[in-house]
Amino acid sequence: MIGLQLGALISGAVITETIFGIAGFGRLTIDAVNQRDYALIQGVVLVAAAGYVVVNLLVDVVVYSVPQSADPRRRERCD
């Protein structure tokens, strides 16, 4: 669940940083959109998407490294 919440965290950063005037990833995104800096917007989207993919990959690796006995949904049926 933590890995899936990364998208909400990034979008929440945009709103929070804009409201409170904090310099960060969200503020950079808003400033790039307001200035119509397309290269920076592409970079921000690329970094956010790559981060989302990497975090989800790490979550999948960690989840599937847990022994099968710890997760009853992954047990194979022996009929």
PDB file as gemmi writes it, atoms N, CA and C in Angstrom:
CRYST1    1.000    1.000    1.000  90.00  90.00  90.00 P 1                      
ATOM      1  N   MET A   1       0.818  -1.200   0.000  1.00  0.00           N  
ATOM      2  CA  MET A   1       0.000   0.000   0.000  1.00  0.00           C  
ATOM      3  C   MET A   1       0.863   1.265   0.000  1.00  0.00           C  
ATOM      4  N   ILE A   2       2.025   1.202   0.619  1.00  0.00           N  
ATOM      5  CA  ILE A   2       2.887   2.382   0.681  1.00  0.00           C  
ATOM      6  C   ILE A   2       3.335   2.778  -0.720  1.00  0.00           C  
ATOM      7  N   GLY A   3       3.695   1.812  -1.533  1.00  0.00           N  
ATOM      8  CA  GLY A   3       4.155   2.108  -2.884  1.00  0.00           C  
ATOM      9  C   GLY A   3       3.072   2.721  -3.747  1.00  0.00           C  
ATOM     10  N   LEU A   4       1.831   2.306  -3.526  1.00  0.00           N  
ATOM     11  CA  LEU A   4       0.734   2.836  -4.323  1.00  0.00           C  
ATOM     12  C   LEU A   4       0.356   4.262  -3.926  1.00  0.00           C  
ATOM     13  N   GLN A   5       0.746   4.678  -2.742  1.00  0.00           N  
ATOM     14  CA  GLN A   5       0.415   6.017  -2.260  1.00  0.00           C  
ATOM     15  C   GLN A   5       1.388   7.083  -2.754  1.00  0.00           C  
ATOM     16  N   LEU A   6       2.432   6.700  -3.486  1.00  0.00           N  
ATOM     17  CA  LEU A   6       3.426   7.662  -3.941  1.00  0.00           C  
ATOM     18  C   LEU A   6       2.819   8.705  -4.866  1.00  0.00           C  
ATOM     19  N   GLY A   7       1.923   8.300  -5.737  1.00  0.00           N  
ATOM     20  CA  GLY A   7       1.271   9.258  -6.636  1.00  0.00           C  
ATOM     21  C   GLY A   7       0.478  10.302  -5.879  1.00  0.00           C  
ATOM     22  N   ALA A   8      -0.227   9.885  -4.857  1.00  0.00           N  
ATOM     23  CA  ALA A   8      -0.977  10.832  -4.029  1.00  0.00           C  
ATOM     24  C   ALA A   8      -0.034  11.749  -3.264  1.00  0.00           C  
ATOM     25  N   LEU A   9       1.098  11.231  -2.854  1.00  0.00           N  
ATOM     26  CA  LEU A   9       2.080  12.039  -2.143  1.00  0.00           C  
ATOM     27  C   LEU A   9       2.647  13.134  -3.039  1.00  0.00           C  
ATOM     28  N   ILE A  10       2.938  12.798  -4.273  1.00  0.00           N  
ATOM     29  CA  ILE A  10       3.480  13.789  -5.206  1.00  0.00           C  
ATOM     30  C   ILE A  10       2.438  14.857  -5.519  1.00  0.00           C  
ATOM     31  N   SER A  11       1.205  14.453  -5.774  1.00  0.00           N  
ATOM     32  CA  SER A  11       0.169  15.447  -6.066  1.00  0.00           C  
ATOM     33  C   SER A  11      -0.147  16.291  -4.836  1.00  0.00           C  
ATOM     34  N   GLY A  12      -0.061  15.706  -3.663  1.00  0.00           N  
ATOM     35  CA  GLY A  12      -0.261  16.464  -2.439  1.00  0.00           C  
ATOM     36  C   GLY A  12       0.849  17.472  -2.211  1.00  0.00           C  
ATOM     37  N   ALA A  13       2.066  17.135  -2.649  1.00  0.00           N  
ATOM     38  CA  ALA A  13       3.192  18.063  -2.518  1.00  0.00           C  
ATOM     39  C   ALA A  13       2.975  19.298  -3.380  1.00  0.00           C  
ATOM     40  N   VAL A  14       2.406  19.114  -4.552  1.00  0.00           N  
ATOM     41  CA  VAL A  14       2.137  20.260  -5.432  1.00  0.00           C  
ATOM     42  C   VAL A  14       1.177  21.229  -4.750  1.00  0.00           C  
ATOM     43  N   ILE A  15       0.122  20.712  -4.196  1.00  0.00           N  
ATOM     44  CA  ILE A  15      -0.884  21.569  -3.542  1.00  0.00           C  
ATOM     45  C   ILE A  15      -0.320  22.206  -2.278  1.00  0.00           C  
ATOM     46  N   THR A  16       0.330  21.415  -1.440  1.00  0.00           N  
ATOM     47  CA  THR A  16       0.857  21.916  -0.169  1.00  0.00           C  
ATOM     48  C   THR A  16       1.932  22.972  -0.389  1.00  0.00           C  
ATOM     49  N   GLU A  17       2.847  22.723  -1.296  1.00  0.00           N  
ATOM     50  CA  GLU A  17       3.925  23.677  -1.540  1.00  0.00           C  
ATOM     51  C   GLU A  17       3.407  24.965  -2.173  1.00  0.00           C  
ATOM     52  N   THR A  18       2.367  24.872  -2.960  1.00  0.00           N  
ATOM     53  CA  THR A  18       1.800  26.071  -3.561  1.00  0.00           C  
ATOM     54  C   THR A  18       1.083  26.913  -2.508  1.00  0.00           C  
ATOM     55  N   ILE A  19       0.323  26.292  -1.650  1.00  0.00           N  
ATOM     56  CA  ILE A  19      -0.427  27.031  -0.625  1.00  0.00           C  
ATOM     57  C   ILE A  19       0.508  27.701   0.368  1.00  0.00           C  
ATOM     58  N   PHE A  20       1.508  26.966   0.850  1.00  0.00           N  
ATOM     59  CA  PHE A  20       2.380  27.487   1.893  1.00  0.00           C  
ATOM     60  C   PHE A  20       3.634  28.176   1.360  1.00  0.00           C  
ATOM     61  N   GLY A  21       3.836  28.202   0.054  1.00  0.00           N  
ATOM     62  CA  GLY A  21       4.985  28.889  -0.526  1.00  0.00           C  
ATOM     63  C   GLY A  21       6.311  28.215  -0.240  1.00  0.00           C  
ATOM     64  N   ILE A  22       6.301  26.917  -0.066  1.00  0.00           N  
ATOM     65  CA  ILE A  22       7.523  26.168   0.207  1.00  0.00           C  
ATOM     66  C   ILE A  22       8.186  25.824  -1.127  1.00  0.00           C  
ATOM     67  N   ALA A  23       9.506  26.009  -1.185  1.00  0.00           N  
ATOM     68  CA  ALA A  23      10.240  25.654  -2.404  1.00  0.00           C  
ATOM     69  C   ALA A  23      10.479  24.146  -2.412  1.00  0.00           C  
ATOM     70  N   GLY A  24      10.073  23.494  -3.487  1.00  0.00           N  
ATOM     71  CA  GLY A  24      10.248  22.051  -3.595  1.00  0.00           C  
ATOM     72  C   GLY A  24       9.801  21.569  -4.957  1.00  0.00           C  
ATOM     73  N   PHE A  25       9.589  20.265  -5.048  1.00  0.00           N  
ATOM     74  CA  PHE A  25       9.226  19.631  -6.318  1.00  0.00           C  
ATOM     75  C   PHE A  25       7.875  20.124  -6.837  1.00  0.00           C  
ATOM     76  N   GLY A  26       6.921  20.273  -5.959  1.00  0.00           N  
ATOM     77  CA  GLY A  26       5.599  20.751  -6.363  1.00  0.00           C  
ATOM     78  C   GLY A  26       5.619  22.193  -6.813  1.00  0.00           C  
ATOM     79  N   ARG A  27       6.341  23.020  -6.090  1.00  0.00           N  
ATOM     80  CA  ARG A  27       6.451  24.443  -6.455  1.00  0.00           C  
ATOM     81  C   ARG A  27       7.177  24.594  -7.790  1.00  0.00           C  
ATOM     82  N   LEU A  28       8.204  23.782  -8.011  1.00  0.00           N  
ATOM     83  CA  LEU A  28       8.919  23.786  -9.281  1.00  0.00           C  
ATOM     84  C   LEU A  28       7.975  23.457 -10.432  1.00  0.00           C  
ATOM     85  N   THR A  29       7.102  22.498 -10.214  1.00  0.00           N  
ATOM     86  CA  THR A  29       6.136  22.107 -11.240  1.00  0.00           C  
ATOM     87  C   THR A  29       5.178  23.243 -11.570  1.00  0.00           C  
ATOM     88  N   ILE A  30       4.631  23.874 -10.552  1.00  0.00           N  
ATOM     89  CA  ILE A  30       3.690  24.976 -10.767  1.00  0.00           C  
ATOM     90  C   ILE A  30       4.367  26.158 -11.451  1.00  0.00           C  
ATOM     91  N   ASP A  31       5.582  26.482 -11.022  1.00  0.00           N  
ATOM     92  CA  ASP A  31       6.311  27.589 -11.651  1.00  0.00           C  
ATOM     93  C   ASP A  31       6.613  27.295 -13.116  1.00  0.00           C  
ATOM     94  N   ALA A  32       6.962  26.050 -13.430  1.00  0.00           N  
ATOM     95  CA  ALA A  32       7.236  25.665 -14.814  1.00  0.00           C  
ATOM     96  C   ALA A  32       5.977  25.767 -15.666  1.00  0.00           C  
ATOM     97  N   VAL A  33       4.839  25.376 -15.119  1.00  0.00           N  
ATOM     98  CA  VAL A  33       3.575  25.470 -15.869  1.00  0.00           C  
ATOM     99  C   VAL A  33       3.201  26.929 -16.094  1.00  0.00           C  
ATOM    100  N   ASN A  34       3.348  27.758 -15.065  1.00  0.00           N  
ATOM    101  CA  ASN A  34       3.005  29.175 -15.214  1.00  0.00           C  
ATOM    102  C   ASN A  34       3.905  29.899 -16.198  1.00  0.00           C  
ATOM    103  N   GLN A  35       5.176  29.498 -16.279  1.00  0.00           N  
ATOM    104  CA  GLN A  35       6.117  30.131 -17.200  1.00  0.00           C  
ATOM    105  C   GLN A  35       6.144  29.444 -18.563  1.00  0.00           C  
ATOM    106  N   ARG A  36       5.365  28.408 -18.707  1.00  0.00           N  
ATOM    107  CA  ARG A  36       5.305  27.616 -19.948  1.00  0.00           C  
ATOM    108  C   ARG A  36       6.680  27.113 -20.377  1.00  0.00           C  
ATOM    109  N   ASP A  37       7.414  26.606 -19.402  1.00  0.00           N  
ATOM    110  CA  ASP A  37       8.736  26.032 -19.635  1.00  0.00           C  
ATOM    111  C   ASP A  37       8.545  24.539 -19.912  1.00  0.00           C  
ATOM    112  N   TYR A  38       8.357  24.216 -21.180  1.00  0.00           N  
ATOM    113  CA  TYR A  38       7.987  22.860 -21.563  1.00  0.00           C  
ATOM    114  C   TYR A  38       9.095  21.843 -21.276  1.00  0.00           C  
ATOM    115  N   ALA A  39      10.347  22.248 -21.434  1.00  0.00           N  
ATOM    116  CA  ALA A  39      11.449  21.321 -21.149  1.00  0.00           C  
ATOM    117  C   ALA A  39      11.473  20.955 -19.666  1.00  0.00           C  
ATOM    118  N   LEU A  40      11.254  21.919 -18.796  1.00  0.00           N  
ATOM    119  CA  LEU A  40      11.230  21.639 -17.362  1.00  0.00           C  
ATOM    120  C   LEU A  40      10.021  20.792 -16.985  1.00  0.00           C  
ATOM    121  N   ILE A  41       8.888  21.052 -17.609  1.00  0.00           N  
ATOM    122  CA  ILE A  41       7.691  20.237 -17.345  1.00  0.00           C  
ATOM    123  C   ILE A  41       7.945  18.793 -17.745  1.00  0.00           C  
ATOM    124  N   GLN A  42       8.579  18.587 -18.893  1.00  0.00           N  
ATOM    125  CA  GLN A  42       8.896  17.228 -19.324  1.00  0.00           C  
ATOM    126  C   GLN A  42       9.848  16.549 -18.343  1.00  0.00           C  
ATOM    127  N   GLY A  43      10.822  17.303 -17.848  1.00  0.00           N  
ATOM    128  CA  GLY A  43      11.762  16.747 -16.876  1.00  0.00           C  
ATOM    129  C   GLY A  43      11.084  16.365 -15.575  1.00  0.00           C  
ATOM    130  N   VAL A  44      10.189  17.225 -15.109  1.00  0.00           N  
ATOM    131  CA  VAL A  44       9.465  16.950 -13.865  1.00  0.00           C  
ATOM    132  C   VAL A  44       8.595  15.714 -14.019  1.00  0.00           C  
ATOM    133  N   VAL A  45       7.897  15.614 -15.126  1.00  0.00           N  
ATOM    134  CA  VAL A  45       7.040  14.448 -15.363  1.00  0.00           C  
ATOM    135  C   VAL A  45       7.885  13.179 -15.482  1.00  0.00           C  
ATOM    136  N   LEU A  46       9.023  13.282 -16.157  1.00  0.00           N  
ATOM    137  CA  LEU A  46       9.902  12.125 -16.306  1.00  0.00           C  
ATOM    138  C   LEU A  46      10.431  11.656 -14.953  1.00  0.00           C  
ATOM    139  N   VAL A  47      10.882  12.582 -14.116  1.00  0.00           N  
ATOM    140  CA  VAL A  47      11.412  12.214 -12.802  1.00  0.00           C  
ATOM    141  C   VAL A  47      10.303  11.627 -11.922  1.00  0.00           C  
ATOM    142  N   ALA A  48       9.118  12.221 -11.947  1.00  0.00           N  
ATOM    143  CA  ALA A  48       8.009  11.715 -11.136  1.00  0.00           C  
ATOM    144  C   ALA A  48       7.589  10.318 -11.594  1.00  0.00           C  
ATOM    145  N   ALA A  49       7.493  10.113 -12.894  1.00  0.00           N  
ATOM    146  CA  ALA A  49       7.094   8.804 -13.417  1.00  0.00           C  
ATOM    147  C   ALA A  49       8.157   7.744 -13.118  1.00  0.00           C  
ATOM    148  N   ALA A  50       9.429   8.096 -13.294  1.00  0.00           N  
ATOM    149  CA  ALA A  50      10.508   7.147 -13.011  1.00  0.00           C  
ATOM    150  C   ALA A  50      10.538   6.795 -11.524  1.00  0.00           C  
ATOM    151  N   GLY A  51      10.333   7.777 -10.674  1.00  0.00           N  
ATOM    152  CA  GLY A  51      10.289   7.513  -9.241  1.00  0.00           C  
ATOM    153  C   GLY A  51       9.141   6.599  -8.869  1.00  0.00           C  
ATOM    154  N   TYR A  52       7.991   6.821  -9.482  1.00  0.00           N  
ATOM    155  CA  TYR A  52       6.815   5.990  -9.225  1.00  0.00           C  
ATOM    156  C   TYR A  52       7.068   4.543  -9.658  1.00  0.00           C  
ATOM    157  N   VAL A  53       7.676   4.378 -10.820  1.00  0.00           N  
ATOM    158  CA  VAL A  53       7.965   3.029 -11.325  1.00  0.00           C  
ATOM    159  C   VAL A  53       8.986   2.331 -10.438  1.00  0.00           C  
ATOM    160  N   VAL A  54      10.032   3.032 -10.041  1.00  0.00           N  
ATOM    161  CA  VAL A  54      11.073   2.426  -9.203  1.00  0.00           C  
ATOM    162  C   VAL A  54      10.512   2.019  -7.837  1.00  0.00           C  
ATOM    163  N   VAL A  55       9.722   2.887  -7.226  1.00  0.00           N  
ATOM    164  CA  VAL A  55       9.152   2.558  -5.915  1.00  0.00           C  
ATOM    165  C   VAL A  55       8.220   1.361  -6.025  1.00  0.00           C  
ATOM    166  N   ASN A  56       7.390   1.299  -7.051  1.00  0.00           N  
ATOM    167  CA  ASN A  56       6.501   0.147  -7.221  1.00  0.00           C  
ATOM    168  C   ASN A  56       7.281  -1.137  -7.493  1.00  0.00           C  
ATOM    169  N   LEU A  57       8.377  -1.038  -8.233  1.00  0.00           N  
ATOM    170  CA  LEU A  57       9.222  -2.203  -8.467  1.00  0.00           C  
ATOM    171  C   LEU A  57       9.838  -2.693  -7.166  1.00  0.00           C  
ATOM    172  N   LEU A  58      10.336  -1.770  -6.353  1.00  0.00           N  
ATOM    173  CA  LEU A  58      10.914  -2.158  -5.070  1.00  0.00           C  
ATOM    174  C   LEU A  58       9.878  -2.778  -4.146  1.00  0.00           C  
ATOM    175  N   VAL A  59       8.676  -2.241  -4.146  1.00  0.00           N  
ATOM    176  CA  VAL A  59       7.607  -2.817  -3.318  1.00  0.00           C  
ATOM    177  C   VAL A  59       7.286  -4.235  -3.784  1.00  0.00           C  
ATOM    178  N   ASP A  60       7.205  -4.445  -5.086  1.00  0.00           N  
ATOM    179  CA  ASP A  60       6.933  -5.788  -5.603  1.00  0.00           C  
ATOM    180  C   ASP A  60       8.039  -6.764  -5.228  1.00  0.00           C  
ATOM    181  N   VAL A  61       9.283  -6.337  -5.337  1.00  0.00           N  
ATOM    182  CA  VAL A  61      10.407  -7.219  -4.986  1.00  0.00           C  
ATOM    183  C   VAL A  61      10.354  -7.580  -3.507  1.00  0.00           C  
ATOM    184  N   VAL A  62      10.064  -6.605  -2.659  1.00  0.00           N  
ATOM    185  CA  VAL A  62      10.000  -6.872  -1.220  1.00  0.00           C  
ATOM    186  C   VAL A  62       8.829  -7.796  -0.897  1.00  0.00           C  
ATOM    187  N   VAL A  63       7.670  -7.555  -1.509  1.00  0.00           N  
ATOM    188  CA  VAL A  63       6.494  -8.382  -1.223  1.00  0.00           C  
ATOM    189  C   VAL A  63       6.722  -9.817  -1.660  1.00  0.00           C  
ATOM    190  N   TYR A  64       7.334 -10.019  -2.821  1.00  0.00           N  
ATOM    191  CA  TYR A  64       7.520 -11.383  -3.294  1.00  0.00           C  
ATOM    192  C   TYR A  64       8.717 -12.073  -2.674  1.00  0.00           C  
ATOM    193  N   SER A  65       9.515 -11.349  -1.902  1.00  0.00           N  
ATOM    194  CA  SER A  65      10.614 -11.995  -1.200  1.00  0.00           C  
ATOM    195  C   SER A  65      10.180 -12.530   0.164  1.00  0.00           C  
ATOM    196  N   VAL A  66       8.974 -12.142   0.604  1.00  0.00           N  
ATOM    197  CA  VAL A  66       8.434 -12.647   1.863  1.00  0.00           C  
ATOM    198  C   VAL A  66       8.086 -14.120   1.676  1.00  0.00           C  
ATOM    199  N   PRO A  67       8.406 -14.970   2.658  1.00  0.00           N  
ATOM    200  CA  PRO A  67       8.080 -16.402   2.510  1.00  0.00           C  
ATOM    201  C   PRO A  67       6.589 -16.627   2.250  1.00  0.00           C  
ATOM    202  N   GLN A  68       6.299 -17.684   1.537  1.00  0.00           N  
ATOM    203  CA  GLN A  68       4.909 -17.962   1.178  1.00  0.00           C  
ATOM    204  C   GLN A  68       4.041 -18.244   2.390  1.00  0.00           C  
ATOM    205  N   SER A  69       4.610 -18.752   3.427  1.00  0.00           N  
ATOM    206  CA  SER A  69       3.808 -19.069   4.602  1.00  0.00           C  
ATOM    207  C   SER A  69       3.282 -17.802   5.286  1.00  0.00           C  
ATOM    208  N   ALA A  70       3.920 -16.665   5.042  1.00  0.00           N  
ATOM    209  CA  ALA A  70       3.478 -15.419   5.660  1.00  0.00           C  
ATOM    210  C   ALA A  70       2.262 -14.830   4.952  1.00  0.00           C  
ATOM    211  N   ASP A  71       2.037 -15.200   3.707  1.00  0.00           N  
ATOM    212  CA  ASP A  71       0.918 -14.664   2.938  1.00  0.00           C  
ATOM    213  C   ASP A  71       0.041 -15.816   2.459  1.00  0.00           C  
ATOM    214  N   PRO A  72      -1.115 -16.042   3.072  1.00  0.00           N  
ATOM    215  CA  PRO A  72      -1.946 -17.188   2.712  1.00  0.00           C  
ATOM    216  C   PRO A  72      -2.501 -17.106   1.291  1.00  0.00           C  
ATOM    217  N   ARG A  73      -2.536 -15.931   0.691  1.00  0.00           N  
ATOM    218  CA  ARG A  73      -3.070 -15.823  -0.675  1.00  0.00           C  
ATOM    219  C   ARG A  73      -2.103 -16.419  -1.694  1.00  0.00           C  
ATOM    220  N   ARG A  74      -0.834 -16.529  -1.344  1.00  0.00           N  
ATOM    221  CA  ARG A  74       0.161 -17.022  -2.286  1.00  0.00           C  
ATOM    222  C   ARG A  74       0.425 -18.517  -2.152  1.00  0.00           C  
ATOM    223  N   ARG A  75      -0.243 -19.177  -1.244  1.00  0.00           N  
ATOM    224  CA  ARG A  75      -0.038 -20.620  -1.082  1.00  0.00           C  
ATOM    225  C   ARG A  75      -0.599 -21.363  -2.283  1.00  0.00           C  
ATOM    226  N   GLU A  76       0.141 -22.348  -2.723  1.00  0.00           N  
ATOM    227  CA  GLU A  76      -0.330 -23.160  -3.843  1.00  0.00           C  
ATOM    228  C   GLU A  76      -1.152 -24.316  -3.284  1.00  0.00           C  
ATOM    229  N   ARG A  77      -2.210 -24.662  -3.990  1.00  0.00           N  
ATOM    230  CA  ARG A  77      -3.054 -25.785  -3.566  1.00  0.00           C  
ATOM    231  C   ARG A  77      -2.446 -27.079  -4.089  1.00  0.00           C  
ATOM    232  N   CYS A  78      -2.366 -28.013  -3.234  1.00  0.00           N  
ATOM    233  CA  CYS A  78      -1.878 -29.340  -3.612  1.00  0.00           C  
ATOM    234  C   CYS A  78      -3.068 -30.277  -3.607  1.00  0.00           C  
ATOM    235  N   ASP A  79      -3.703 -30.460  -4.756  1.00  0.00           N  
ATOM    236  CA  ASP A  79      -4.871 -31.337  -4.857  1.00  0.00           C  
ATOM    237  C   ASP A  79      -4.468 -32.718  -5.313  1.00  0.00           C  
TER     238      ASP A  79                                                      
END                                                                             
